[in-house]
Amino acid sequence: MKVYVPCDAAARALGADAVAAAVADEGAARGVTLTLIRNGSRGMVWLEPLVEVDTPAGRMAFGPLTPADVPGLFGDPSAHPKALGLTDALPWMVRQTRLTFARVGVIDPLSLDDYAAHGGLTGLRRAMDMTPDAVVQHVTDSGLRGRGGAGFPTGIKWKTVAGAGAAQKYIVCNADEGDSGTFADRMLMEGDPFTLLEGMAIAGHAVGATRGYIYIRSEYPDAIATMTRAAHLWSAARHSPGFGVEIRVGAGAYVCGEETSLLNSLEGKRGVVRAKPPLPALEGFLGRPTVVNNVISLATVPVILARGAAHYRDFGLGRSRGTIPLQIAGNVQFGGLFEAAFGLSLSEIVKDIGGCTATGRPVKAVQVGGPLGAYFPPAKFDTPFGYEEFDKQGGLIGHAGIVVFDDSADMLAQARFAMEFCAIESCGKCTPCRIGAVRGVETIDRIAAGDATAIPLLTDLCETMKDGSLCALGGFTPFPVMSALTHFPDDFARHRKAAE
């Protein structure tokens, strides 16, 4: 009997370890020959711990399970009160286009044999049969853009590093996933770590780099442990001789999600933004040409090499090609990770996929792009999910975190949170970010206290921050503040009336 119990951090937080122990104990008590696999999460967080049992018809899902539900798995699975049917036939799974996350939740994350049996290493083998320039062109032709937030074309960045003359080059993976409502990097590293290592090895071959680093936020102990073990297994198997990978752990600074701050931290310096130029592609880690890509960007490269640039490019819309792992969170009925091609409307994502709010109250706003993303009101829910499409509406996709709020949310309080977040997390490099965010909190408090004259001050302050900051922290903080003020003026007026 083969049973899958997720080892994903979210599943473990919801009791997966206790369920796994109960499965092992029950199997032993019944004398059943049991294979227990701790897989990644399928992304249906509201059903975790989601247990799967291998049957002649396929893997059957059960959830959310408690230890008390485990004995029923050993009888007639179809009669179990928490039987959900075949996992791959569940509506959440059927509607997805799983490319980057095709193996997450399917395989044993630390089994190279399992990885290879499900298509792993195909992209690397094909890349090694190609010239470096051809690999770079392949990635360029796919239309892949940085999934960490900026949306910069990956192939252009690689071409710059490949063309730079240097005795040493580096591949740096940005796994400092700090945006609220985002968890795709974590899920990928915990559920399919070898695909990230394969993507980095392909990048190394393409640009002439021999060393790679994965910079993981310290708040991800499970991902750190899994990636560390995976890197040792990968190295021992010699799948990418001549290219080594080291795991580095951050210290909890949000600003280190910005690539130049990350590079400073990686060098043992204070995590402070660097001025550009020079670009990291030319003078990055230790002053050498460096590719800095997000986890999802690098983990998608093996798919592109395995299936072809055209196959990946055929998904999406406009300049947003391929798929995007949507991370649906907040006050939502069905929260989790949903990989789909670019182009779904925000309405489809929030209502059809997310099932609207968990409270049953009307949706008031959706914030896309983390704590620095704009708040979209229902009037903008027809916006297609694409980089340029969101930009035209005054928003940003960022890392594709989607946080849902119902009509009880106070948008003035949310605007204040964005400003306070910036004030706390600022590295102090830029005056508009370091001082502007503090003044912004004070100005919003004046508005909340009934001072209507502070509203134009807040608007001017946001313009100064947007135009005067070196990185996204100060430059994008105006997005949530101004969208709250623009789309939800009643919340600001209510505070003034209460003060009067």
C-alpha positions in Angstrom: 0.0 0.0 0.0 1.4 3.4 -1.0 0.3 6.5 0.9 1.3 10.1 0.3 1.3 12.6 3.2 2.6 16.1 2.4 5.7 17.4 4.2 4.9 20.9 2.9 5.2 23.5 5.7 1.6 24.6 5.3 0.4 21.0 5.6 2.7 20.4 8.6 1.3 23.4 10.3 -2.2 21.9 9.8 -1.2 18.5 11.4 0.4 16.5 8.5 3.1 15.1 10.7 0.6 13.6 13.2 -1.4 12.2 10.3 1.8 10.6 8.8 2.6 9.0 12.2 -0.9 7.7 12.5 -0.6 6.1 9.0 2.6 4.4 9.9 1.2 3.2 13.2 -2.0 1.9 11.6 -0.1 0.1 8.9 2.2 -1.6 11.4 -0.8 -2.6 13.6 -2.5 -4.2 10.6 0.6 -5.9 9.3 0.3 -4.0 6.0 3.4 -3.5 3.8 3.3 0.2 3.7 5.2 2.7 1.6 4.8 6.2 3.1 5.9 9.1 1.0 6.2 12.6 2.2 5.4 14.6 -0.9 4.9 18.3 -1.6 1.5 20.0 -1.5 -0.9 19.9 -4.4 -1.7 23.5 -3.5 -5.2 23.0 -2.1 -4.4 24.5 1.3 -8.0 24.4 2.6 -7.9 20.5 2.2 -4.6 20.1 4.1 -3.5 17.7 5.4 -4.4 16.1 2.0 -3.6 12.4 2.0 -3.4 10.4 -1.2 -3.7 6.6 -1.6 -2.4 4.8 -4.7 -5.3 2.7 -6.2 -5.6 0.8 -9.4 -7.6 3.7 -10.8 -5.0 6.3 -9.7 -4.2 8.4 -6.7 -7.3 9.0 -4.5 -7.4 12.1 -2.3 -8.7 12.4 1.2 -8.9 15.6 3.2 -8.6 17.4 5.4 -7.5 14.4 7.5 -6.9 14.1 11.2 -5.2 11.1 12.9 -8.7 9.8 13.8 -9.6 9.6 10.1 -6.6 7.3 9.3 -8.0 3.8 10.0 -10.7 4.3 7.3 -8.0 4.5 4.7 -7.2 0.9 5.2 -10.7 -0.4 4.6 -12.8 0.6 1.5 -11.2 4.0 0.5 -14.2 4.9 -1.6 -16.4 4.7 1.5 -14.3 7.0 3.5 -16.3 10.1 4.6 -13.5 12.4 3.5 -12.9 10.7 0.2 -12.6 13.4 -2.6 -12.1 11.2 -5.6 -9.1 10.9 -7.9 -6.7 13.8 -7.2 -6.1 14.7 -10.8 -9.8 14.8 -11.5 -10.6 17.4 -8.8 -11.8 20.7 -10.2 -8.9 22.6 -8.7 -6.4 20.4 -10.5 -8.3 20.0 -13.8 -8.5 23.7 -14.5 -4.7 24.3 -14.1 -1.9 24.3 -16.7 0.9 22.9 -14.6 4.3 23.3 -16.2 6.6 24.7 -13.5 4.7 22.8 -10.7 4.0 19.7 -12.7 5.8 17.4 -10.2 5.0 19.3 -7.0 2.8 17.1 -4.9 3.4 14.2 -7.3 6.9 13.0 -6.5 9.1 12.3 -3.5 10.9 15.6 -3.4 14.3 14.1 -2.4 14.3 11.1 -4.8 16.4 11.7 -7.9 14.9 8.5 -9.4 11.4 9.8 -8.9 12.4 13.1 -10.4 13.9 11.5 -13.5 10.9 9.2 -13.9 8.7 12.2 -14.1 10.6 14.1 -16.8 13.4 15.6 -14.7 16.9 16.1 -16.2 15.4 16.1 -19.8 15.9 19.9 -20.1 19.5 19.8 -18.7 20.5 17.0 -21.1 19.1 18.9 -24.1 20.8 22.1 -22.9 24.2 20.3 -22.7 23.8 19.2 -26.3 23.3 22.8 -27.3 25.8 25.7 -27.5 25.5 28.3 -24.7 24.3 30.9 -27.2 21.6 28.5 -28.4 20.4 28.0 -24.8 20.2 31.7 -24.2 18.3 32.2 -27.5 15.9 29.4 -26.5 15.1 31.1 -23.2 14.7 34.4 -25.0 12.4 33.0 -27.6 10.2 31.5 -24.9 9.2 34.9 -23.6 10.0 34.0 -20.0 10.1 37.0 -17.7 11.3 37.4 -14.2 8.7 35.9 -11.9 10.1 37.6 -8.8 8.2 40.8 -9.5 10.0 43.0 -12.0 9.0 41.0 -15.1 12.3 41.6 -16.8 13.0 39.3 -19.8 15.1 36.4 -18.5 16.8 35.8 -21.8 18.1 39.4 -22.1 19.6 39.2 -18.6 21.3 35.9 -19.5 22.6 37.4 -22.8 24.2 40.3 -20.9 26.0 38.0 -18.5 27.0 35.6 -21.3 28.6 38.4 -23.2 30.5 39.9 -20.3 34.2 39.1 -20.2 35.2 37.7 -16.8 37.2 34.8 -15.3 34.4 34.1 -12.9 30.6 34.4 -13.2 27.8 33.4 -10.8 24.2 32.3 -10.8 22.2 33.6 -7.8 18.7 32.4 -7.0 16.6 34.9 -5.1 14.5 32.8 -2.7 14.0 35.6 -0.2 10.2 35.4 -0.7 9.0 38.1 1.7 5.8 39.4 0.1 2.6 38.9 2.1 0.3 36.3 0.4 3.2 34.6 -1.5 4.4 31.0 -1.0 5.2 29.7 -4.5 9.0 29.7 -4.0 8.6 27.8 -0.7 6.2 25.3 -2.2 8.5 24.7 -5.1 11.7 24.3 -3.0 9.9 21.9 -0.6 8.1 19.9 -3.3 10.4 19.7 -6.3 13.9 21.1 -5.3 15.8 19.4 -8.1 14.0 21.4 -10.8 15.5 24.6 -9.3 19.0 23.0 -9.2 18.5 21.8 -12.8 17.5 25.3 -13.9 20.5 26.8 -12.2 22.8 24.3 -13.9 21.3 25.2 -17.3 21.8 28.9 -16.6 25.4 28.2 -15.6 26.0 26.4 -18.9 24.3 29.2 -20.9 26.3 32.1 -19.4 29.6 30.4 -18.4 29.1 30.4 -14.7 30.6 27.7 -12.5 29.1 28.7 -9.1 25.6 29.2 -7.9 24.0 30.4 -4.6 20.5 30.0 -3.4 19.6 32.8 -0.9 16.7 31.6 1.2 14.8 33.6 3.8 15.5 32.4 7.4 11.7 32.1 8.0 11.7 29.0 5.7 13.4 26.3 7.8 11.7 23.5 5.9 12.7 24.8 2.5 16.2 25.4 3.8 16.5 21.8 5.0 15.0 20.3 1.8 17.2 22.4 -0.5 20.3 21.7 1.5 19.7 17.9 1.3 18.8 18.2 -2.4 21.9 20.1 -3.2 24.0 17.3 -1.5 22.2 14.6 -3.5 22.5 16.5 -6.7 26.3 17.1 -6.2 26.8 13.4 -5.3 25.0 12.3 -8.4 27.3 14.6 -10.5 24.4 15.8 -12.8 26.2 19.1 -13.3 29.9 18.6 -12.9 31.8 21.9 -12.9 28.9 23.8 -11.5 28.4 23.9 -7.7 25.6 25.2 -5.7 25.6 26.6 -2.1 22.7 27.4 0.2 22.8 30.7 2.0 20.3 31.9 4.6 19.1 35.5 5.0 18.4 37.2 8.3 14.8 38.4 7.9 15.3 41.7 6.0 12.5 42.3 3.5 14.7 44.6 1.5 17.0 41.7 0.7 14.4 40.5 -1.7 15.8 43.4 -3.9 18.6 41.9 -6.0 21.4 44.4 -5.1 20.6 44.3 -1.3 20.6 40.5 -1.6 24.0 40.6 -3.2 25.4 42.8 -0.4 24.0 40.4 2.2 25.4 37.4 0.3 28.8 39.1 0.5 28.5 39.4 4.2 27.7 43.1 4.1 24.7 45.1 5.4 21.6 44.5 3.2 21.5 48.0 1.6 20.4 48.8 -2.0 23.1 49.5 -4.5 22.9 52.3 -7.0 22.6 51.2 -10.7 24.6 51.3 -12.9 26.6 49.1 -12.7 24.0 46.4 -13.3 24.5 43.1 -11.4 24.7 41.4 -14.8 28.0 43.1 -15.2 29.2 43.8 -11.7 27.2 41.6 -9.3 28.3 39.2 -6.6 31.9 40.1 -5.6 31.9 42.5 -8.5 31.6 39.7 -11.1 28.9 39.2 -13.8 26.0 37.6 -12.1 22.6 36.2 -13.1 20.1 37.0 -10.4 16.8 35.2 -10.9 13.8 34.3 -8.8 13.1 30.6 -7.9 10.2 30.3 -10.3 12.1 31.8 -13.2 14.9 29.3 -12.8 12.6 26.4 -12.1 10.7 27.1 -15.3 13.9 26.9 -17.5 14.0 23.0 -17.5 10.4 22.9 -18.8 11.3 25.3 -21.6 14.4 23.3 -22.7 12.5 20.0 -22.4 9.4 21.0 -24.3 10.7 23.8 -26.5 10.4 27.6 -26.5 7.4 27.6 -28.7 5.4 25.3 -26.4 5.9 27.6 -23.5 5.4 30.8 -25.5 2.0 29.5 -26.8 0.5 30.1 -23.4 -0.4 33.6 -22.1 -1.3 37.0 -23.7 0.5 40.0 -25.0 4.1 40.2 -23.6 3.1 37.9 -20.7 4.0 34.5 -21.9 3.8 31.1 -20.3 2.2 30.3 -17.0 2.1 32.0 -13.6 1.7 30.3 -10.2 -1.2 32.3 -8.7 -1.0 32.4 -4.9 -4.6 33.0 -3.6 -4.8 34.0 0.1 -6.5 36.3 2.5 -10.2 36.2 3.2 -11.0 33.6 0.5 -12.8 30.3 0.5 -10.4 28.3 -1.5 -6.9 29.5 -0.9 -3.8 27.9 -2.4 -1.5 27.7 -5.4 -3.1 27.6 -8.9 -0.8 27.6 -11.9 -2.4 29.0 -15.1 -1.6 30.7 -18.3 -1.5 34.5 -18.1 -4.8 36.1 -19.2 -7.4 35.0 -16.6 -9.4 38.0 -15.4 -9.1 39.0 -11.7 -12.8 38.1 -11.4 -12.2 34.6 -12.6 -9.4 34.2 -10.2 -11.2 35.6 -7.1 -14.7 34.3 -7.8 -14.5 31.2 -9.9 -11.2 29.7 -8.6 -11.0 31.3 -5.1 -14.8 30.9 -4.4 -15.0 34.5 -3.1 -14.6 35.3 0.6 -14.4 32.7 3.4 -16.8 34.9 5.5 -19.5 34.9 2.8 -19.4 38.7 2.8 -18.9 40.7 -0.5 -15.4 41.1 -1.8 -14.3 44.7 -1.3 -10.8 44.7 -2.6 -8.0 42.5 -3.8 -4.3 43.3 -3.4 -2.0 41.9 -6.0 1.7 42.0 -5.8 2.4 41.8 -2.1 2.4 44.6 0.5 3.5 47.1 -2.2 0.8 46.2 -4.7 -2.3 48.3 -5.5 -5.8 47.5 -4.1 -8.2 46.7 -6.9 -11.9 47.3 -6.3 -14.5 45.0 -8.0 -14.9 47.6 -10.7 -11.5 46.6 -12.0 -11.9 42.8 -11.7 -12.2 42.4 -15.5 -8.5 43.3 -15.8 -6.6 40.4 -17.4 -3.7 38.9 -15.4 -0.7 40.2 -17.4 2.2 42.6 -16.6 1.3 45.4 -19.0 -2.4 45.0 -18.3 -2.0 45.5 -14.6 0.4 48.4 -15.1 -2.2 50.2 -17.2 -4.6 50.0 -14.2 -2.0 51.4 -11.8 -1.1 48.0 -10.3 1.6 45.4 -10.5 1.7 41.6 -10.6 4.8 41.3 -8.6 5.2 37.7 -7.4 1.5 37.0 -8.1 0.4 37.0 -4.5 -3.4 37.7 -4.4 -4.9 38.8 -1.1 -8.7 39.1 -0.8 -10.5 41.4 1.6 -14.3 41.5 2.3 -16.4 44.6 2.9 -15.5 44.8 6.6 -11.9 45.9 5.7 -10.8 49.4 6.5 -8.8 50.6 3.6 -7.4 53.6 5.5 -5.9 51.1 7.9 -4.6 49.1 5.0 -2.9 52.2 3.6 -1.4 53.0 6.9 -0.1 49.4 7.1 1.7 49.8 3.8 3.4 53.0 4.9 4.3 51.6 8.3 5.7 48.4 6.6 8.0 50.6 4.5 9.1 52.6 7.5 10.0 49.5 9.4 11.7 47.6 6.5 13.5 50.5 4.8 17.3 49.9 4.6 17.8 53.7 5.0 19.7 54.2 1.7 17.2 56.6 0.1 15.8 59.7 1.9 12.3 59.4 0.3 11.9 55.9 1.6 13.7 56.3 5.0 12.0 59.6 6.0 9.0 59.7 3.6 7.5 56.5 5.0 7.7 57.9 8.6 6.1 61.1 7.5 3.5 59.1 5.5 2.4 57.2 8.6 2.0 60.6 10.5 0.1 62.1 7.6 -2.4 59.1 7.4 -2.9 59.4 11.1 -3.8 63.1 10.6 -6.4 62.1 8.0 -7.8 59.5 10.4 -8.0 62.2 13.1 -10.2 64.3 10.8 -7.6 66.6 9.1 -8.8 66.8 5.5 -5.9 69.1 4.6 -3.5 66.2 5.0 -4.9 64.4 1.9 -3.0 66.5 -0.7 0.1 66.2 1.5 -0.2 62.5 1.3 -0.6 62.6 -2.5 2.5 64.8 -2.9 4.5 62.6 -0.5 3.6 59.5 -2.5 4.8 61.1 -5.7 8.1 62.0 -4.0 8.6 58.5 -2.8 7.8 56.9 -6.2 10.3 59.1 -8.1 13.1 59.3 -5.5 13.7 55.7 -4.3 16.3 53.4 -5.7 14.3 50.2 -5.1 10.8 48.8 -5.1 10.2 49.3 -1.4 10.0 53.0 -1.5 9.1 53.3 -5.1 6.0 51.0 -4.9 4.7 51.9 -1.4 2.6 54.7 -3.0 0.7 52.0 -5.0 -1.4 50.6 -2.1 -1.7 54.0 -0.5 -2.9 55.9 -3.5 -5.2 53.0 -4.7 -6.8 52.9 -1.3 -7.3 56.7 -1.3 -8.6 56.7 -4.9 -10.9 53.7 -4.9 -12.1 53.7 -1.3 -12.6 57.4 -0.4 -15.6 56.5 1.8 -13.2 54.8 4.3 -11.2 58.0 4.6 -14.3 60.1 4.9 -15.7 57.9 7.6 -12.7 58.5 9.8 -13.0 62.2 9.3 -16.7 62.1 10.2 -16.0 60.0 13.3 -13.4 62.5 14.4 -15.8 65.4 13.9 
